[in-house]
Amino acid sequence: MEEQGCSLIQDQMKKLCLLVVLVTGLTGFYAEVQAQKYAFVDSEYILKQIPAYKDAQEQLDQLSEQWQKEIEAKFAEVDQLYKAYLKEQILLTEELKQQREEAIIKKEKEAKDLQRTKFGVDGDLFTKRQELVKPIQDEVYSAIKTIAAEGNYAVIFDKANNSNIMYANERYDKSNKILEKMGVTPK
């Protein structure tokens, strides 16, 4: 009977020890979760404060406008050729009609190719944007990483461009701190 009582006490002690370890572990996990810090930035605001970014945007806008005019001129030429063809179509032989149609199609293809070359997915505008803007964005990202490490933030959200952040207390906005880290004085 004594042996059975000892065994019962040992089982209860094991359960109690397991419970203590489990509670201690959960308390530590809860404290760690509670200790995580979050912040946010407004990347759009940050970029607008950087003079080099403004210059890059102006340069891209100028290039875009110039290229758009070139493309519009090409399409206007196609339109002129087509209107002239329609007026003269009745007087042309089948062979001349075929030649004119091919010339119009060729000019239209040239205009579309130019448009794709300048504004396509991997076009000149995209390449120029990567060349001018990406280094600035990389610098912003690097400053965000530094602020996150220094402030021990688990996550830094971006509230620019209609993000899913419904509300953010301004005291957790680290945008100006990012600018200062980059050597830019916020306006």
C-alpha positions as protocol buffer text, in pm:
chain_id: "A"
residue {
  index: 1
  type: MET
  ca { x: 0 y: 0 z: 0 }
}
residue {
  index: 2
  type: GLU
  ca { x: 286 y: 231 z: 83 }
}
residue {
  index: 3
  type: GLU
  ca { x: 443 y: 154 z: -253 }
}
residue {
  index: 4
  type: GLN
  ca { x: 118 y: 236 z: -429 }
}
residue {
  index: 5
  type: GLY
  ca { x: 93 y: 568 z: -241 }
}
residue {
  index: 6
  type: CYS
  ca { x: 450 y: 656 z: -338 }
}
residue {
  index: 7
  type: SER
  ca { x: 377 y: 576 z: -700 }
}
residue {
  index: 8
  type: LEU
  ca { x: 64 y: 793 z: -691 }
}
residue {
  index: 9
  type: ILE
  ca { x: 259 y: 1083 z: -539 }
}
residue {
  index: 10
  type: GLN
  ca { x: 535 y: 1043 z: -799 }
}
residue {
  index: 11
  type: ASP
  ca { x: 277 y: 1052 z: -1082 }
}
residue {
  index: 12
  type: GLN
  ca { x: 123 y: 1364 z: -935 }
}
residue {
  index: 13
  type: MET
  ca { x: 467 y: 1523 z: -895 }
}
residue {
  index: 14
  type: LYS
  ca { x: 550 y: 1442 z: -1260 }
}
residue {
  index: 15
  type: LYS
  ca { x: 222 y: 1600 z: -1372 }
}
residue {
  index: 16
  type: LEU
  ca { x: 286 y: 1905 z: -1155 }
}
residue {
  index: 17
  type: CYS
  ca { x: 640 y: 1945 z: -1296 }
}
residue {
  index: 18
  type: LEU
  ca { x: 507 y: 1909 z: -1652 }
}
residue {
  index: 19
  type: LEU
  ca { x: 241 y: 2171 z: -1579 }
}
residue {
  index: 20
  type: VAL
  ca { x: 501 y: 2412 z: -1434 }
}
residue {
  index: 21
  type: VAL
  ca { x: 727 y: 2366 z: -1740 }
}
residue {
  index: 22
  type: LEU
  ca { x: 433 y: 2416 z: -1975 }
}
residue {
  index: 23
  type: VAL
  ca { x: 310 y: 2732 z: -1797 }
}
residue {
  index: 24
  type: THR
  ca { x: 662 y: 2875 z: -1785 }
}
residue {
  index: 25
  type: GLY
  ca { x: 710 y: 2806 z: -2156 }
}
residue {
  index: 26
  type: LEU
  ca { x: 377 y: 2965 z: -2250 }
}
residue {
  index: 27
  type: THR
  ca { x: 447 y: 3268 z: -2033 }
}
residue {
  index: 28
  type: GLY
  ca { x: 783 y: 3317 z: -2205 }
}
residue {
  index: 29
  type: PHE
  ca { x: 622 y: 3279 z: -2548 }
}
residue {
  index: 30
  type: TYR
  ca { x: 346 y: 3525 z: -2456 }
}
residue {
  index: 31
  type: ALA
  ca { x: 601 y: 3778 z: -2329 }
}
residue {
  index: 32
  type: GLU
  ca { x: 802 y: 3745 z: -2651 }
}
residue {
  index: 33
  type: VAL
  ca { x: 491 y: 3797 z: -2865 }
}
residue {
  index: 34
  type: GLN
  ca { x: 393 y: 4099 z: -2654 }
}
residue {
  index: 35
  type: ALA
  ca { x: 744 y: 4246 z: -2687 }
}
residue {
  index: 36
  type: GLN
  ca { x: 731 y: 4262 z: -3067 }
}
residue {
  index: 37
  type: LYS
  ca { x: 716 y: 4617 z: -3195 }
}
residue {
  index: 38
  type: TYR
  ca { x: 557 y: 4744 z: -3513 }
}
residue {
  index: 39
  type: ALA
  ca { x: 591 y: 5068 z: -3706 }
}
residue {
  index: 40
  type: PHE
  ca { x: 499 y: 5207 z: -4045 }
}
residue {
  index: 41
  type: VAL
  ca { x: 636 y: 5438 z: -4309 }
}
residue {
  index: 42
  type: ASP
  ca { x: 488 y: 5622 z: -4605 }
}
residue {
  index: 43
  type: SER
  ca { x: 725 y: 5542 z: -4892 }
}
residue {
  index: 44
  type: GLU
  ca { x: 544 y: 5782 z: -5124 }
}
residue {
  index: 45
  type: TYR
  ca { x: 601 y: 6068 z: -4878 }
}
residue {
  index: 46
  type: ILE
  ca { x: 963 y: 5965 z: -4828 }
}
residue {
  index: 47
  type: LEU
  ca { x: 1038 y: 5954 z: -5202 }
}
residue {
  index: 48
  type: LYS
  ca { x: 873 y: 6293 z: -5262 }
}
residue {
  index: 49
  type: GLN
  ca { x: 1108 y: 6444 z: -5003 }
}
residue {
  index: 50
  type: ILE
  ca { x: 1423 y: 6324 z: -5184 }
}
residue {
  index: 51
  type: PRO
  ca { x: 1549 y: 6576 z: -5446 }
}
residue {
  index: 52
  type: ALA
  ca { x: 1719 y: 6304 z: -5655 }
}
residue {
  index: 53
  type: TYR
  ca { x: 1385 y: 6121 z: -5684 }
}
residue {
  index: 54
  type: LYS
  ca { x: 1209 y: 6439 z: -5802 }
}
residue {
  index: 55
  type: ASP
  ca { x: 1482 y: 6492 z: -6063 }
}
residue {
  index: 56
  type: ALA
  ca { x: 1455 y: 6132 z: -6180 }
}
residue {
  index: 57
  type: GLN
  ca { x: 1075 y: 6161 z: -6212 }
}
residue {
  index: 58
  type: GLU
  ca { x: 1109 y: 6483 z: -6414 }
}
residue {
  index: 59
  type: GLN
  ca { x: 1361 y: 6319 z: -6644 }
}
residue {
  index: 60
  type: LEU
  ca { x: 1135 y: 6015 z: -6692 }
}
residue {
  index: 61
  type: ASP
  ca { x: 836 y: 6241 z: -6763 }
}
residue {
  index: 62
  type: GLN
  ca { x: 1033 y: 6432 z: -7027 }
}
residue {
  index: 63
  type: LEU
  ca { x: 1150 y: 6113 z: -7196 }
}
residue {
  index: 64
  type: SER
  ca { x: 800 y: 5969 z: -7184 }
}
residue {
  index: 65
  type: GLU
  ca { x: 652 y: 6282 z: -7341 }
}
residue {
  index: 66
  type: GLN
  ca { x: 919 y: 6290 z: -7614 }
}
residue {
  index: 67
  type: TRP
  ca { x: 869 y: 5923 z: -7700 }
}
residue {
  index: 68
  type: GLN
  ca { x: 491 y: 5960 z: -7697 }
}
residue {
  index: 69
  type: LYS
  ca { x: 516 y: 6241 z: -7954 }
}
residue {
  index: 70
  type: GLU
  ca { x: 736 y: 6022 z: -8177 }
}
residue {
  index: 71
  type: ILE
  ca { x: 484 y: 5739 z: -8158 }
}
residue {
  index: 72
  type: GLU
  ca { x: 188 y: 5969 z: -8225 }
}
residue {
  index: 73
  type: ALA
  ca { x: 370 y: 6105 z: -8532 }
}
residue {
  index: 74
  type: LYS
  ca { x: 419 y: 5749 z: -8661 }
}
residue {
  index: 75
  type: PHE
  ca { x: 50 y: 5667 z: -8612 }
}
residue {
  index: 76
  type: ALA
  ca { x: -49 y: 5998 z: -8778 }
}
residue {
  index: 77
  type: GLU
  ca { x: 161 y: 5898 z: -9078 }
}
residue {
  index: 78
  type: VAL
  ca { x: -19 y: 5562 z: -9093 }
}
residue {
  index: 79
  type: ASP
  ca { x: -353 y: 5744 z: -9073 }
}
residue {
  index: 80
  type: GLN
  ca { x: -254 y: 5977 z: -9360 }
}
residue {
  index: 81
  type: LEU
  ca { x: -144 y: 5686 z: -9577 }
}
residue {
  index: 82
  type: TYR
  ca { x: -470 y: 5503 z: -9507 }
}
residue {
  index: 83
  type: LYS
  ca { x: -689 y: 5807 z: -9587 }
}
residue {
  index: 84
  type: ALA
  ca { x: -495 y: 5868 z: -9911 }
}
residue {
  index: 85
  type: TYR
  ca { x: -536 y: 5501 z: -10000 }
}
residue {
  index: 86
  type: LEU
  ca { x: -913 y: 5517 z: -9944 }
}
residue {
  index: 87
  type: LYS
  ca { x: -943 y: 5822 z: -10173 }
}
residue {
  index: 88
  type: GLU
  ca { x: -736 y: 5666 z: -10453 }
}
residue {
  index: 89
  type: GLN
  ca { x: -849 y: 5306 z: -10410 }
}
residue {
  index: 90
  type: ILE
  ca { x: -1097 y: 5316 z: -10699 }
}
residue {
  index: 91
  type: LEU
  ca { x: -830 y: 5433 z: -10944 }
}
residue {
  index: 92
  type: LEU
  ca { x: -564 y: 5180 z: -10841 }
}
residue {
  index: 93
  type: THR
  ca { x: -491 y: 4846 z: -11002 }
}
residue {
  index: 94
  type: GLU
  ca { x: -500 y: 4535 z: -10786 }
}
residue {
  index: 95
  type: GLU
  ca { x: -123 y: 4527 z: -10780 }
}
residue {
  index: 96
  type: LEU
  ca { x: -98 y: 4891 z: -10663 }
}
residue {
  index: 97
  type: LYS
  ca { x: -371 y: 4832 z: -10403 }
}
residue {
  index: 98
  type: GLN
  ca { x: -170 y: 4538 z: -10268 }
}
residue {
  index: 99
  type: GLN
  ca { x: 149 y: 4749 z: -10254 }
}
residue {
  index: 100
  type: ARG
  ca { x: -24 y: 5036 z: -10073 }
}
residue {
  index: 101
  type: GLU
  ca { x: -191 y: 4802 z: -9822 }
}
residue {
  index: 102
  type: GLU
  ca { x: 144 y: 4636 z: -9748 }
}
residue {
  index: 103
  type: ALA
  ca { x: 308 y: 4978 z: -9703 }
}
residue {
  index: 104
  type: ILE
  ca { x: 34 y: 5085 z: -9460 }
}
residue {
  index: 105
  type: ILE
  ca { x: 61 y: 4760 z: -9265 }
}
residue {
  index: 106
  type: LYS
  ca { x: 442 y: 4794 z: -9254 }
}
residue {
  index: 107
  type: LYS
  ca { x: 420 y: 5153 z: -9122 }
}
residue {
  index: 108
  type: GLU
  ca { x: 163 y: 5051 z: -8860 }
}
residue {
  index: 109
  type: LYS
  ca { x: 385 y: 4764 z: -8747 }
}
residue {
  index: 110
  type: GLU
  ca { x: 680 y: 5006 z: -8717 }
}
residue {
  index: 111
  type: ALA
  ca { x: 469 y: 5239 z: -8500 }
}
residue {
  index: 112
  type: LYS
  ca { x: 356 y: 4953 z: -8275 }
}
residue {
  index: 113
  type: ASP
  ca { x: 711 y: 4821 z: -8248 }
}
residue {
  index: 114
  type: LEU
  ca { x: 836 y: 5166 z: -8149 }
}
residue {
  index: 115
  type: GLN
  ca { x: 560 y: 5188 z: -7888 }
}
residue {
  index: 116
  type: ARG
  ca { x: 652 y: 4847 z: -7748 }
}
residue {
  index: 117
  type: THR
  ca { x: 1024 y: 4933 z: -7751 }
}
residue {
  index: 118
  type: LYS
  ca { x: 969 y: 5255 z: -7557 }
}
residue {
  index: 119
  type: PHE
  ca { x: 679 y: 5165 z: -7324 }
}
residue {
  index: 120
  type: GLY
  ca { x: 667 y: 4783 z: -7319 }
}
residue {
  index: 121
  type: VAL
  ca { x: 726 y: 4560 z: -7019 }
}
residue {
  index: 122
  type: ASP
  ca { x: 1104 y: 4563 z: -7066 }
}
residue {
  index: 123
  type: GLY
  ca { x: 1104 y: 4881 z: -7274 }
}
residue {
  index: 124
  type: ASP
  ca { x: 1329 y: 5184 z: -7261 }
}
residue {
  index: 125
  type: LEU
  ca { x: 1111 y: 5363 z: -7005 }
}
residue {
  index: 126
  type: PHE
  ca { x: 1122 y: 5064 z: -6769 }
}
residue {
  index: 127
  type: THR
  ca { x: 1499 y: 5036 z: -6812 }
}
residue {
  index: 128
  type: LYS
  ca { x: 1551 y: 5408 z: -6753 }
}
residue {
  index: 129
  type: ARG
  ca { x: 1324 y: 5395 z: -6445 }
}
residue {
  index: 130
  type: GLN
  ca { x: 1534 y: 5107 z: -6308 }
}
residue {
  index: 131
  type: GLU
  ca { x: 1851 y: 5305 z: -6374 }
}
residue {
  index: 132
  type: LEU
  ca { x: 1729 y: 5629 z: -6212 }
}
residue {
  index: 133
  type: VAL
  ca { x: 1481 y: 5527 z: -5941 }
}
residue {
  index: 134
  type: LYS
  ca { x: 1590 y: 5184 z: -5819 }
}
residue {
  index: 135
  type: PRO
  ca { x: 1910 y: 5308 z: -5647 }
}
residue {
  index: 136
  type: ILE
  ca { x: 1701 y: 5563 z: -5455 }
}
residue {
  index: 137
  type: GLN
  ca { x: 1446 y: 5296 z: -5358 }
}
residue {
  index: 138
  type: ASP
  ca { x: 1730 y: 5068 z: -5248 }
}
residue {
  index: 139
  type: GLU
  ca { x: 1868 y: 5346 z: -5029 }
}
residue {
  index: 140
  type: VAL
  ca { x: 1524 y: 5396 z: -4870 }
}
residue {
  index: 141
  type: TYR
  ca { x: 1493 y: 5021 z: -4809 }
}
residue {
  index: 142
  type: SER
  ca { x: 1838 y: 5012 z: -4653 }
}
residue {
  index: 143
  type: ALA
  ca { x: 1746 y: 5299 z: -4418 }
}
residue {
  index: 144
  type: ILE
  ca { x: 1422 y: 5118 z: -4324 }
}
residue {
  index: 145
  type: LYS
  ca { x: 1619 y: 4802 z: -4243 }
}
residue {
  index: 146
  type: THR
  ca { x: 1859 y: 5004 z: -4028 }
}
residue {
  index: 147
  type: ILE
  ca { x: 1574 y: 5173 z: -3836 }
}
residue {
  index: 148
  type: ALA
  ca { x: 1404 y: 4835 z: -3792 }
}
residue {
  index: 149
  type: ALA
  ca { x: 1721 y: 4683 z: -3647 }
}
residue {
  index: 150
  type: GLU
  ca { x: 1797 y: 4983 z: -3424 }
}
residue {
  index: 151
  type: GLY
  ca { x: 1440 y: 5005 z: -3294 }
}
residue {
  index: 152
  type: ASN
  ca { x: 1399 y: 4628 z: -3267 }
}
residue {
  index: 153
  type: TYR
  ca { x: 1085 y: 4636 z: -3485 }
}
residue {
  index: 154
  type: ALA
  ca { x: 942 y: 4302 z: -3591 }
}
residue {
  index: 155
  type: VAL
  ca { x: 758 y: 4457 z: -3887 }
}
residue {
  index: 156
  type: ILE
  ca { x: 752 y: 4794 z: -4060 }
}
residue {
  index: 157
  type: PHE
  ca { x: 448 y: 4844 z: -4282 }
}
residue {
  index: 158
  type: ASP
  ca { x: 417 y: 5080 z: -4579 }
}
residue {
  index: 159
  type: LYS
  ca { x: 98 y: 5286 z: -4580 }
}
residue {
  index: 160
  type: ALA
  ca { x: 153 y: 5432 z: -4929 }
}
residue {
  index: 161
  type: ASN
  ca { x: -48 y: 5339 z: -5238 }
}
residue {
  index: 162
  type: ASN
  ca { x: -375 y: 5237 z: -5073 }
}
residue {
  index: 163
  type: SER
  ca { x: -230 y: 4971 z: -4848 }
}
residue {
  index: 164
  type: ASN
  ca { x: -456 y: 4767 z: -4624 }
}
residue {
  index: 165
  type: ILE
  ca { x: -371 y: 4968 z: -4314 }
}
residue {
  index: 166
  type: MET
  ca { x: -705 y: 5101 z: -4195 }
}
residue {
  index: 167
  type: TYR
  ca { x: -568 y: 5318 z: -3915 }
}
residue {
  index: 168
  type: ALA
  ca { x: -222 y: 5404 z: -3794 }
}
residue {
  index: 169
  type: ASN
  ca { x: -131 y: 5625 z: -3502 }
}
residue {
  index: 170
  type: GLU
  ca { x: 106 y: 5894 z: -3630 }
}
residue {
  index: 171
  type: ARG
  ca { x: 348 y: 5844 z: -3341 }
}
residue {
  index: 172
  type: TYR
  ca { x: 449 y: 5511 z: -3497 }
}
residue {
  index: 173
  type: ASP
  ca { x: 521 y: 5671 z: -3835 }
}
residue {
  index: 174
  type: LYS
  ca { x: 895 y: 5643 z: -3893 }
}
residue {
  index: 175
  type: SER
  ca { x: 900 y: 5817 z: -4233 }
}
residue {
  index: 176
  type: ASN
  ca { x: 1085 y: 6127 z: -4110 }
}
residue {
  index: 177
  type: LYS
  ca { x: 1330 y: 5910 z: -3919 }
}
residue {
  index: 178
  type: ILE
  ca { x: 1405 y: 5723 z: -4243 }
}
residue {
  index: 179
  type: LEU
  ca { x: 1466 y: 6054 z: -4423 }
}
residue {
  index: 180
  type: GLU
  ca { x: 1697 y: 6171 z: -4144 }
}
residue {
  index: 181
  type: LYS
  ca { x: 1888 y: 5841 z: -4163 }
}
residue {
  index: 182
  type: MET
  ca { x: 1938 y: 5912 z: -4535 }
}
residue {
  index: 183
  type: GLY
  ca { x: 2059 y: 6265 z: -4465 }
}
residue {
  index: 184
  type: VAL
  ca { x: 1743 y: 6432 z: -4604 }
}
residue {
  index: 185
  type: THR
  ca { x: 1572 y: 6705 z: -4403 }
}
residue {
  index: 186
  type: PRO
  ca { x: 1192 y: 6651 z: -4411 }
}
residue {
  index: 187
  type: LYS
  ca { x: 992 y: 6951 z: -4525 }
}
